[in-house]
Structures are given as C-alpha cells and as structure tokens.
Amino acid sequence: MASKIIALDFDGVICDSAAECLVSAYGAFALVKGISFAPEADAVPDRWRDGFYRLRSFTRDGKDYLMVLHLL
C-alpha cells in the first residue's frame, strides 16, 4: 500500500524564503532608485534588510515587498 503525503510549506515552517524575497525586492528597488544591486541578502543595507524582515509579515504577495522597501 502506497502512502499519500501532502506537504505544504507555510513560509517559515519548512523553509523560510525571506532572504530570497528580500533580494528580489531589493533588485527591483535598486533599479527604480538608481542604486547598486545587492546579489545576496547580507549585502542589502541594514536599514532596508532589518525593516523588510520586520514588516514582511504584513504583506500579501510579492508586489507588496517593493512597497515595504519604498516606505522604509
């Protein structure tokens, strides 16, 4: 008898994608603002990285990430 398993990842349960979301959002933000792109989360300036992690739980989807950085 085969087992049937459904595994769902509610962000942060199995894998936290916060760093990847930050890099993607900061890439778009950098293009708009004319600043240099940060290829990894640790390269994003503290001001935006810390604020992004703090406010990320209030977003609904990816397009809100850019707004979070803009508001910071």
Helices and strands as residue ranges (DSSP letters): H 18-33, G 41-43, H 46-55, G 56-58, H 62-71
